[in-house]
């Protein structure tokens, strides 16, 4: 194997592929990225039996072939190279990499020991890359991090006709976004639970590519339990989580509310951050809404306290409600709008935050539900 490739293209391809590699692989070869050159194209692949990543890059090839090298090491090296073309050649049990006056020799692993990457499931439809990336980032923040509850670490995709809904919850908050997509079958009705981290990393990588992302989802026995995404020269597959017993989280959104507040997103994020400085871990910030506006306050140990008043439009009976400050900030920062609209039932029931535009109209599609923390005052 011998080829020349542009430094940026190589660094991007290796970085994306290496990102999904396991830090403690069950077998050494799974820590590698597979470089395969055929017909003037380089395919960079990574696989850990759960997630596979593959990128194709145009190269000037002198000889076809393949090599398996440490993914993380190659990613660090290519990122640090000067902005010049890179010459790579497989020589015996080593990979030689030359860029300008920089030269690296890396040990290779046996290619024959590397597992075959899974095939992409059949296509289910396409979705705009930028819209999809935005939707995933808005929802993935609410997914759980506790691996002992694997179901909560996923994002649920609900495909019904031309509507794609994404939902995630860690039992303390719930995010939901609905977007339009173009299904291959207009009558499609499918649900899938995708690991949130994999989905977020994939969407982030495919979003800037632009165009459309192809969503591939097994609808029969072939490739059951797998989902695939393809955009530009990149494709990835992931195993699905078992979502058979996923809770009916949509029912958590209240059918009606008794009070409503409108607050500037940027100002509220700043105030919550400031006030939360005195709050201990697991201590809520208190939001007191009334006709006069909003007061945000928190208390910590040794009587450290903070409070700050700010403008807010409020309708309904005055109320004081406590939230985890980080969960509140996460929701506000992912609204993608200048104004947050809070809908309350009472101080002990979940609040729903929706985005509103400059005109004050609620922007449909995204809702962030956050559970209150009961406080005694």
C-alpha positions as a Python dict, from the first residue, in 0.01 Angstrom:
ca = {
    (1, 'X'): (0, 0, 0),
    (2, 'X'): (137, 340, -99),
    (3, 'X'): (-46, 668, -148),
    (4, 'X'): (-39, 1048, -112),
    (5, 'X'): (-324, 1239, 53),
    (6, 'X'): (-405, 1593, 165),
    (7, 'X'): (-324, 1643, 534),
    (8, 'X'): (-662, 1798, 634),
    (9, 'X'): (-866, 1527, 464),
    (10, 'X'): (-661, 1254, 630),
    (11, 'X'): (-671, 1418, 975),
    (12, 'X'): (-1051, 1465, 959),
    (13, 'X'): (-1110, 1107, 845),
    (14, 'X'): (-886, 951, 1110),
    (15, 'X'): (-1012, 1177, 1391),
    (16, 'X'): (-1377, 1091, 1324),
    (17, 'X'): (-1309, 718, 1294),
    (18, 'X'): (-1083, 705, 1601),
    (19, 'X'): (-1339, 892, 1813),
    (20, 'X'): (-1563, 587, 1841),
    (21, 'X'): (-1284, 340, 1920),
    (22, 'X'): (-1291, 176, 2264),
    (23, 'X'): (-1042, 307, 2521),
    (24, 'X'): (-1007, -45, 2668),
    (25, 'X'): (-1057, -283, 2375),
    (26, 'X'): (-1138, -648, 2445),
    (27, 'X'): (-879, -745, 2182),
    (28, 'X'): (-588, -522, 2066),
    (29, 'X'): (-695, -501, 1700),
    (30, 'X'): (-1016, -314, 1798),
    (31, 'X'): (-798, -16, 1899),
    (32, 'X'): (-686, 14, 1539),
    (33, 'X'): (-813, 194, 1232),
    (34, 'X'): (-803, 4, 906),
    (35, 'X'): (-658, 191, 609),
    (36, 'X'): (-752, 32, 277),
    (37, 'X'): (-662, 178, -64),
    (38, 'X'): (-852, 66, -376),
    (39, 'X'): (-896, 238, -712),
    (40, 'X'): (-758, 574, -598),
    (41, 'X'): (-971, 592, -284),
    (42, 'X'): (-870, 548, 79),
    (43, 'X'): (-1124, 395, 315),
    (44, 'X'): (-1060, 458, 686),
    (45, 'X'): (-1259, 220, 908),
    (46, 'X'): (-1311, 157, 1279),
    (47, 'X'): (-1526, -102, 1457),
    (48, 'X'): (-1574, -221, 1816),
    (49, 'X'): (-1855, -474, 1756),
    (50, 'X'): (-2113, -210, 1857),
    (51, 'X'): (-2034, 99, 1647),
    (52, 'X'): (-1867, 104, 1306),
    (53, 'X'): (-1736, 418, 1131),
    (54, 'X'): (-1612, 453, 778),
    (55, 'X'): (-1487, 749, 573),
    (56, 'X'): (-1377, 753, 211),
    (57, 'X'): (-1110, 998, 89),
    (58, 'X'): (-968, 1056, -262),
    (59, 'X'): (-593, 990, -277),
    (60, 'X'): (-311, 957, -531),
    (61, 'X'): (-246, 584, -507),
    (62, 'X'): (74, 416, -622),
    (63, 'X'): (-17, 74, -484),
    (64, 'X'): (-340, -71, -344),
    (65, 'X'): (-339, -252, -11),
    (66, 'X'): (-433, -222, 355),
    (67, 'X'): (-280, -165, 697),
    (68, 'X'): (-409, -167, 1054),
    (69, 'X'): (-257, 86, 1298),
    (70, 'X'): (-337, 235, 1638),
    (71, 'X'): (-628, 473, 1581),
    (72, 'X'): (-563, 714, 1866),
    (73, 'X'): (-191, 742, 1786),
    (74, 'X'): (-257, 800, 1417),
    (75, 'X'): (-521, 1062, 1502),
    (76, 'X'): (-280, 1252, 1727),
    (77, 'X'): (-3, 1239, 1464),
    (78, 'X'): (-217, 1351, 1167),
    (79, 'X'): (-363, 1636, 1375),
    (80, 'X'): (-11, 1762, 1454),
    (81, 'X'): (130, 1739, 1099),
    (82, 'X'): (222, 2053, 903),
    (83, 'X'): (-19, 2160, 627),
    (84, 'X'): (147, 1965, 347),
    (85, 'X'): (61, 1651, 148),
    (86, 'X'): (117, 1327, 340),
    (87, 'X'): (289, 1022, 189),
    (88, 'X'): (198, 691, 350),
    (89, 'X'): (342, 348, 268),
    (90, 'X'): (313, 4, 428),
    (91, 'X'): (661, -145, 458),
    (92, 'X'): (675, -491, 614),
    (93, 'X'): (523, -478, 963),
    (94, 'X'): (536, -96, 974),
    (95, 'X'): (356, 206, 833),
    (96, 'X'): (577, 491, 717),
    (97, 'X'): (428, 839, 716),
    (98, 'X'): (612, 1138, 568),
    (99, 'X'): (487, 1498, 569),
    (100, 'X'): (736, 1768, 475),
    (101, 'X'): (1043, 1696, 685),
    (102, 'X'): (843, 1506, 950),
    (103, 'X'): (874, 1127, 935),
    (104, 'X'): (695, 867, 1149),
    (105, 'X'): (724, 489, 1156),
    (106, 'X'): (433, 308, 1324),
    (107, 'X'): (395, -63, 1401),
    (108, 'X'): (103, -233, 1228),
    (109, 'X'): (-129, -508, 1347),
    (110, 'X'): (-237, -812, 1141),
    (111, 'X'): (-516, -706, 905),
    (112, 'X'): (-651, -1061, 888),
    (113, 'X'): (-739, -1046, 1259),
    (114, 'X'): (-964, -742, 1209),
    (115, 'X'): (-1341, -815, 1210),
    (116, 'X'): (-1548, -746, 900),
    (117, 'X'): (-1757, -430, 930),
    (118, 'X'): (-2134, -487, 930),
    (119, 'X'): (-2330, -403, 616),
    (120, 'X'): (-2559, -100, 624),
    (121, 'X'): (-2923, -194, 688),
    (122, 'X'): (-3170, -105, 412),
    (123, 'X'): (-3249, 265, 366),
    (124, 'X'): (-3555, 399, 550),
    (125, 'X'): (-3538, 756, 416),
    (126, 'X'): (-3346, 1083, 424),
    (127, 'X'): (-3338, 1389, 649),
    (128, 'X'): (-3173, 1729, 615),
    (129, 'X'): (-2827, 1701, 776),
    (130, 'X'): (-2826, 2036, 956),
    (131, 'X'): (-3183, 1996, 1088),
    (132, 'X'): (-3104, 1645, 1208),
    (133, 'X'): (-2784, 1756, 1384),
    (134, 'X'): (-2969, 2038, 1559),
    (135, 'X'): (-3252, 1808, 1671),
    (136, 'X'): (-3016, 1544, 1807),
    (137, 'X'): (-2812, 1798, 2007),
    (138, 'X'): (-3131, 1943, 2159),
    (139, 'X'): (-3253, 1602, 2272),
    (140, 'X'): (-2935, 1407, 2359),
    (141, 'X'): (-2862, 1636, 2658),
    (142, 'X'): (-3156, 1480, 2844),
    (143, 'X'): (-3036, 1120, 2798),
    (144, 'X'): (-2910, 936, 3106),
    (145, 'X'): (-2543, 864, 3175),
    (146, 'X'): (-2599, 569, 3410),
    (147, 'X'): (-2491, 254, 3224),
    (148, 'X'): (-2676, 37, 3477),
    (149, 'X'): (-2997, 172, 3318),
    (150, 'X'): (-2907, 126, 2949),
    (151, 'X'): (-3258, 210, 2827),
    (152, 'X'): (-3223, 564, 2964),
    (153, 'X'): (-2890, 623, 2785),
    (154, 'X'): (-3062, 620, 2446),
    (155, 'X'): (-3251, 858, 2221),
    (156, 'X'): (-3582, 717, 2100),
    (157, 'X'): (-3653, 772, 1732),
    (158, 'X'): (-4021, 754, 1641),
    (159, 'X'): (-4081, 742, 1267),
    (160, 'X'): (-4441, 797, 1163),
    (161, 'X'): (-4498, 891, 801),
    (162, 'X'): (-4309, 1212, 725),
    (163, 'X'): (-4261, 1302, 1094),
    (164, 'X'): (-3953, 1203, 1292),
    (165, 'X'): (-3972, 1249, 1669),
    (166, 'X'): (-3667, 1228, 1893),
    (167, 'X'): (-3710, 1179, 2270),
    (168, 'X'): (-3470, 1129, 2560),
    (169, 'X'): (-3502, 1124, 2938),
    (170, 'X'): (-3290, 1051, 3244),
    (171, 'X'): (-3603, 1047, 3467),
    (172, 'X'): (-3535, 1403, 3588),
    (173, 'X'): (-3592, 1580, 3257),
    (174, 'X'): (-3731, 1499, 2915),
    (175, 'X'): (-3652, 1653, 2578),
    (176, 'X'): (-3857, 1606, 2263),
    (177, 'X'): (-3808, 1742, 1910),
    (178, 'X'): (-4020, 1672, 1603),
    (179, 'X'): (-3885, 1733, 1250),
    (180, 'X'): (-3990, 1653, 896),
    (181, 'X'): (-3806, 1388, 696),
    (182, 'X'): (-3852, 1202, 367),
    (183, 'X'): (-3930, 834, 425),
    (184, 'X'): (-3889, 574, 149),
    (185, 'X'): (-4224, 431, 262),
    (186, 'X'): (-4485, 705, 327),
    (187, 'X'): (-4672, 467, 561),
    (188, 'X'): (-4368, 392, 779),
    (189, 'X'): (-4428, 341, 1151),
    (190, 'X'): (-4111, 242, 1335),
    (191, 'X'): (-3946, 306, 1671),
    (192, 'X'): (-3576, 264, 1753),
    (193, 'X'): (-3367, 334, 2063),
    (194, 'X'): (-3020, 458, 1964),
    (195, 'X'): (-2728, 507, 2210),
    (196, 'X'): (-2728, 884, 2271),
    (197, 'X'): (-2350, 931, 2259),
    (198, 'X'): (-2318, 750, 1926),
    (199, 'X'): (-2612, 939, 1777),
    (200, 'X'): (-2478, 1275, 1899),
    (201, 'X'): (-2125, 1212, 1766),
    (202, 'X'): (-2264, 1096, 1431),
    (203, 'X'): (-2502, 1388, 1391),
    (204, 'X'): (-2227, 1638, 1483),
    (205, 'X'): (-2001, 1491, 1216),
    (206, 'X'): (-2268, 1472, 945),
    (207, 'X'): (-2430, 1812, 1014),
    (208, 'X'): (-2153, 2032, 869),
    (209, 'X'): (-2131, 1809, 560),
    (210, 'X'): (-2469, 1950, 453),
    (211, 'X'): (-2713, 1792, 214),
    (212, 'X'): (-2912, 1492, 329),
    (213, 'X'): (-2839, 1213, 574),
    (214, 'X'): (-2963, 867, 479),
    (215, 'X'): (-3116, 681, 770),
    (216, 'X'): (-3086, 303, 737),
    (217, 'X'): (-3295, 89, 968),
    (218, 'X'): (-3359, -282, 958),
    (219, 'X'): (-3726, -355, 902),
    (220, 'X'): (-3694, -732, 879),
    (221, 'X'): (-3462, -1008, 995),
    (222, 'X'): (-3153, -886, 801),
    (223, 'X'): (-2957, -643, 1016),
    (224, 'X'): (-3214, -652, 1295),
    (225, 'X'): (-3104, -446, 1593),
    (226, 'X'): (-2889, -215, 1380),
    (227, 'X'): (-2920, 142, 1256),
    (228, 'X'): (-2703, 317, 1001),
    (229, 'X'): (-2638, 677, 894),
    (230, 'X'): (-2469, 790, 574),
    (231, 'X'): (-2384, 1142, 457),
    (232, 'X'): (-2123, 1259, 210),
    (233, 'X'): (-1828, 1019, 226),
    (234, 'X'): (-1908, 908, 582),
    (235, 'X'): (-2116, 621, 710),
    (236, 'X'): (-2166, 470, 1051),
    (237, 'X'): (-2364, 185, 1199),
    (238, 'X'): (-2463, 122, 1559),
    (239, 'X'): (-2637, -148, 1753),
    (240, 'X'): (-2974, -46, 1892),
    (241, 'X'): (-3066, -56, 2259),
    (242, 'X'): (-3358, -271, 2372),
    (243, 'X'): (-3645, -23, 2378),
    (244, 'X'): (-3931, -271, 2416),
    (245, 'X'): (-4015, -143, 2764),
    (246, 'X'): (-3937, 225, 2706),
    (247, 'X'): (-4178, 425, 2923),
    (248, 'X'): (-4463, 622, 2761),
    (249, 'X'): (-4285, 952, 2828),
    (250, 'X'): (-4508, 1166, 2606),
    (251, 'X'): (-4779, 1136, 2873),
    (252, 'X'): (-4555, 1336, 3110),
    (253, 'X'): (-4627, 1658, 2919),
    (254, 'X'): (-4923, 1823, 3096),
    (255, 'X'): (-5238, 1870, 2889),
    (256, 'X'): (-5291, 2219, 3037),
    (257, 'X'): (-5110, 2471, 3255),
    (258, 'X'): (-5210, 2727, 3519),
    (259, 'X'): (-4927, 2980, 3488),
    (260, 'X'): (-4691, 3098, 3218),
    (261, 'X'): (-4366, 3298, 3219),
    (262, 'X'): (-4156, 3448, 2937),
    (263, 'X'): (-3791, 3516, 3009),
    (264, 'X'): (-3490, 3615, 2799),
    (265, 'X'): (-3274, 3304, 2754),
    (266, 'X'): (-2928, 3465, 2763),
    (267, 'X'): (-3008, 3678, 3070),
    (268, 'X'): (-3158, 3387, 3264),
    (269, 'X'): (-2861, 3158, 3190),
    (270, 'X'): (-2623, 3425, 3322),
    (271, 'X'): (-2827, 3485, 3637),
    (272, 'X'): (-2868, 3112, 3715),
    (273, 'X'): (-2493, 3058, 3669),
    (274, 'X'): (-2410, 3345, 3906),
    (275, 'X'): (-2659, 3255, 4174),
    (276, 'X'): (-2570, 2883, 4160),
    (277, 'X'): (-2213, 2961, 4266),
    (278, 'X'): (-2321, 2937, 4630),
    (279, 'X'): (-2537, 2627, 4572),
    (280, 'X'): (-2393, 2295, 4679),
    (281, 'X'): (-2412, 1984, 4463),
    (282, 'X'): (-2773, 1864, 4444),
    (283, 'X'): (-2896, 2197, 4585),
    (284, 'X'): (-3159, 2363, 4366),
    (285, 'X'): (-3189, 2721, 4254),
    (286, 'X'): (-3525, 2876, 4338),
    (287, 'X'): (-3721, 3070, 4079),
    (288, 'X'): (-3989, 3296, 4227),
    (289, 'X'): (-4230, 3427, 3963),
    (290, 'X'): (-4481, 3705, 4021),
    (291, 'X'): (-4633, 4005, 3841),
    (292, 'X'): (-4318, 4200, 3937),
    (293, 'X'): (-4090, 3961, 3745),
    (294, 'X'): (-3852, 3688, 3854),
    (295, 'X'): (-3618, 3644, 4152),
    (296, 'X'): (-3355, 3370, 4130),
    (297, 'X'): (-3198, 3261, 4458),
    (298, 'X'): (-2989, 2981, 4610),
    (299, 'X'): (-2839, 2891, 4944),
    (300, 'X'): (-2534, 2690, 5039),
    (301, 'X'): (-2346, 2590, 5351),
    (302, 'X'): (-2262, 2827, 5634),
    (303, 'X'): (-2548, 3052, 5527),
    (304, 'X'): (-2390, 3150, 5194),
    (305, 'X'): (-2680, 3288, 4993),
    (306, 'X'): (-2736, 3465, 4664),
    (307, 'X'): (-3033, 3621, 4492),
    (308, 'X'): (-3088, 3829, 4181),
    (309, 'X'): (-3399, 3989, 4034),
    (310, 'X'): (-3464, 4010, 3662),
    (311, 'X'): (-3736, 4097, 3416),
    (312, 'X'): (-3997, 3839, 3322),
    (313, 'X'): (-4352, 3842, 3190),
    (314, 'X'): (-4573, 3628, 3412),
    (315, 'X'): (-4940, 3535, 3413),
    (316, 'X'): (-5105, 3325, 3683),
    (317, 'X'): (-5078, 3280, 4061),
    (318, 'X'): (-4733, 3371, 4198),
    (319, 'X'): (-4518, 3062, 4256),
    (320, 'X'): (-4172, 2955, 4371),
    (321, 'X'): (-4021, 2645, 4213),
    (322, 'X'): (-3681, 2477, 4255),
    (323, 'X'): (-3470, 2324, 3974),
    (324, 'X'): (-3133, 2156, 3936),
    (325, 'X'): (-2932, 2452, 3799),
    (326, 'X'): (-2737, 2251, 3541),
    (327, 'X'): (-3049, 2081, 3407),
    (328, 'X'): (-3215, 2420, 3376),
    (329, 'X'): (-2914, 2571, 3193),
    (330, 'X'): (-2894, 2268, 2959),
    (331, 'X'): (-3255, 2316, 2856),
    (332, 'X'): (-3227, 2692, 2810),
    (333, 'X'): (-2909, 2672, 2603),
    (334, 'X'): (-3062, 2422, 2364),
    (335, 'X'): (-3381, 2615, 2290),
    (336, 'X'): (-3220, 2787, 1992),
    (337, 'X'): (-3438, 3094, 2047),
    (338, 'X'): (-3408, 3430, 2229),
    (339, 'X'): (-3702, 3375, 2464),
    (340, 'X'): (-3797, 3086, 2691),
    (341, 'X'): (-4163, 3020, 2769),
    (342, 'X'): (-4220, 2833, 3097),
    (343, 'X'): (-4554, 2657, 3145),
    (344, 'X'): (-4641, 2556, 3504),
    (345, 'X'): (-4918, 2345, 3659),
    (346, 'X'): (-4793, 2415, 4014),
    (347, 'X'): (-4466, 2422, 4211),
    (348, 'X'): (-4461, 2043, 4252),
    (349, 'X'): (-4537, 1930, 3897),
    (350, 'X'): (-4297, 1925, 3598),
    (351, 'X'): (-4248, 2252, 3412),
    (352, 'X'): (-4228, 2265, 3033),
    (353, 'X'): (-3990, 2505, 2859),
    (354, 'X'): (-4054, 2596, 2494),
    (355, 'X'): (-3870, 2833, 2258),
    (356, 'X'): (-4030, 3160, 2140),
    (357, 'X'): (-3919, 3390, 1861),
    (358, 'X'): (-3878, 3769, 1852),
    (359, 'X'): (-4253, 3817, 1801),
    (360, 'X'): (-4331, 3613, 2113),
    (361, 'X'): (-4488, 3323, 1925),
    (362, 'X'): (-4394, 2978, 2056),
    (363, 'X'): (-4183, 2793, 1798),
    (364, 'X'): (-4335, 2444, 1756),
    (365, 'X'): (-4125, 2129, 1747),
    (366, 'X'): (-3918, 2137, 2067),
    (367, 'X'): (-4018, 2093, 2430),
    (368, 'X'): (-3801, 2045, 2739),
    (369, 'X'): (-3968, 1912, 3052),
    (370, 'X'): (-3787, 1948, 3385),
    (371, 'X'): (-3884, 1797, 3719),
    (372, 'X'): (-3891, 2038, 4014),
    (373, 'X'): (-3695, 1976, 4335),
    (374, 'X'): (-3908, 2011, 4646),
    (375, 'X'): (-3768, 2263, 4886),
    (376, 'X'): (-3857, 2360, 5241),
    (377, 'X'): (-3822, 2727, 5322),
}
